[in-house]
């Protein structure tokens, strides 16, 4: 699809951004007239109007014109803010430092990614030996003039002779796979199209991958994706010669993926069916060493229990599961006897991650949302705890079975991401690579965790970070961020761009609502389907706590969230507009009655439920952001989306913006920013910074903050 025929506004990634107050640009804009149609759907006897249904057609000229006119209004507003350019410059300063990923090894070769500072895409390097000289292997910045083509998948063959390279354009979830010869750094002629929700798992001289049939031309970014297929591609052959490994036409809304064990002995087929509301998965295996073509079940039916093979120990499988253990555990499965044995039994704390490396089993657990890391023998005997710098977020700990050391990263709200090396023999951690952000001093900021009681009495955690010396006088501009869904933990982590808020007196509050993984599967379930309102109640409770404890006031409070977090912001904006001065919902799921009609939206039914179900329809209709907008005074709202978002299609934000503009009875602006050549997250560094600058400028203006910007000496 040509992006010039689509219609949109911009958004950043679904992670932490901002909002604001009253100032130069805060007079009510003159919005474009949005045509209404007499379209009504009937759900289980209830008639529901959808007057802006025509905005779902992303190829229509009328939609394109609407997008263009909305962007004109939005940018006219933003351009009036005198500090907008200076803010963008400040964010570039804060972001302009080397960012280097943890190395990973295959044979004698080490690979790592690096961004010098403001490069649109990170560059992939390779070196021979741990102390070798790095060389550029892949530079995605050379793939397009505007830096919007990025590297997705990167999967090395067992002998490191070849790598699968996934290429994504303009932020789309679609990837094209190609094959590179590592020694020569040359791309071979292999070209695989329409790959989505897939890895690339090597077995011999080829690899398994998953794809969809080619979508209708011109509807690539909005058509419902169905019939997920697994294929095997042999290096040096055309895609037309690929072997179809698995499909299930009777269940078109299932995900199917095949991975292989490190020794390439086993191929593992994973099947999930979230379109039918099932949270778990089935898993099967083939013994490739025996030339098997038939998959043998480990768990033969898709249910609500999750299973993931970590590794094979001989002919047995080490598996992480939540079956009978909502906090997660690790078990050993013997396919010969079909018996299961606990290796790491369930603990009081939820299992955050687990994996093998160097003949050990590494596991991290969450203690009130912060990471604790441990090393075990493969039979589950605790050997030691990996001491972390403090309460924060750690990840990594993966590697090969013959590794002598592994790498992991650690971060917190005021601690920039740092890579550590853990020596397996000595059980010692050392700093491998730390970053230095010019002008940033961690000891100037304070971070703390607080707890509050939600509407039903549930104890909910929240992290705060702010400049030391904060006065609890109720006058501090505050940005609340939340997600609350899909069993995803909102971890305390560092953002260099957030410094621009903190140095201007902002309190940043990260709320850990139900729906996430903070306290295991029970915590997740408590924020799904008919219980989704708990998520909104938790967020509202956090806002009330911040106000009651004098951190801020409704005149100084803003909220932000992306994707499922955009839904959160939209729902809370309808339910408690009195608590907030500004709101920024990004790439939000706003039409809860039709989300499953587009791309892979059906995959969210396991969390949300479906309007096709009478009981779930009632719950969805009761909080759907689009369907609960009233004719009242709303806080200042900046909606963001992007033209290549084929995960949460822009129609959600389009219809929501049109409705909110129509029904806004106050003078606060309701704007939509539609980015081009970008997707569910920003497609490059420049767009990320530009989008953040506009969001922050909107927040400063509407929260009545006159920003002062620090300076960084230029080298």
URBEL-V148705 format. One record per helix or strand. SS is the DSSP state (h for helix, s for strand). FROM is the first residue (numbers start at 1). LEN is the number of residues. If there is no record, write none. Layout:
ss,from,len
SS,FROM,LEN
SS,FROM,LEN
This chain:
ss,from,len
h,3,3
s,9,1
s,21,1
s,40,4
s,46,4
h,53,4
h,61,19
h,84,12
s,99,2
s,104,3
s,109,7
s,123,6
s,135,5
h,140,3
s,149,8
s,162,8
s,175,7
s,186,10
s,201,2
s,206,6
s,229,6
h,239,3
s,243,4
h,249,3
s,255,6
s,266,7
h,274,3
s,281,7
h,288,3
s,296,4
s,307,7
s,316,6
s,329,6
s,339,6
s,350,8
s,360,8
s,370,7
s,382,5
s,393,4
s,405,8
s,415,9
s,428,6
h,442,3
s,445,9
s,459,9
s,478,4
h,496,7
s,507,5
h,521,5
h,529,3
h,533,16
s,557,6
h,564,12
h,577,3
s,582,5
h,595,3
h,601,8
h,614,10
h,626,3
s,636,7
h,651,13
s,670,6
h,685,18
